Amino acid sequence: MKYFVDGDYVVVTLDDFVDLQESPAVFIPKDSEDGQALLLDGIRMLSLGSIQRIFNELQRKAGNVG
């Protein structure tokens, strides 16, 4: 997974990200706990629960999970 800032959100995507029209993405408010953790130290600073939740949402949006 990778991330970037888009306005007031930190956007988390899968590594094969193309663009927001073609690729799944999860938008996390920059001022949230997870958003601040991402901005300060990256994905490795998120809790395992947050990482799993984001990954599951990306997989669902990609159509890889029922």
C-alpha positions in Angstrom: 0.0 0.0 0.0 1.0 3.6 -0.6 -0.5 6.9 0.3 -0.6 10.6 -0.8 -2.4 13.8 0.3 -5.4 15.0 -1.6 -6.9 18.1 0.0 -8.1 17.4 3.5 -7.5 13.6 3.1 -4.7 11.1 3.1 -5.5 8.7 0.3 -4.3 5.1 0.7 -4.1 2.9 -2.4 -2.7 -0.4 -3.5 0.8 -0.5 -4.9 -0.5 -0.8 -8.5 -2.3 2.5 -8.3 -3.0 4.1 -11.7 -5.4 7.0 -10.9 -8.5 7.7 -8.8 -10.9 6.7 -11.6 -9.3 3.3 -12.2 -7.9 2.2 -8.9 -9.4 1.6 -5.5 -8.6 4.2 -2.8 -9.5 4.8 0.8 -9.8 8.5 1.9 -8.8 9.2 5.5 -9.3 12.7 7.0 -5.9 14.3 7.6 -7.0 15.4 11.1 -8.0 11.9 12.2 -5.8 9.7 14.4 -4.9 7.5 11.4 -4.5 10.5 9.1 -2.0 12.1 11.5 -0.1 8.8 12.0 0.2 8.4 8.2 1.5 12.0 7.8 4.0 11.7 10.6 5.5 8.3 10.0 3.7 6.5 7.2 1.7 3.3 7.1 4.0 1.4 9.4 2.8 3.7 12.3 -0.9 2.6 11.9 -2.3 -0.1 14.2 -2.5 -3.5 12.7 -6.3 -3.2 13.0 -6.3 0.0 10.9 -4.0 -1.5 8.3 -6.2 -4.6 8.0 -9.4 -2.4 7.8 -7.9 -0.3 5.0 -6.5 -3.3 3.1 -9.9 -5.0 3.3 -11.7 -1.9 2.0 -9.2 -1.6 -0.9 -9.7 -5.3 -1.7 -13.5 -4.9 -1.6 -13.4 -1.8 -3.9 -11.1 -3.7 -6.3 -13.7 -6.5 -6.4 -11.3 -9.0 -4.8 -13.6 -9.7 -1.9 -17.2 -10.7 -1.9 
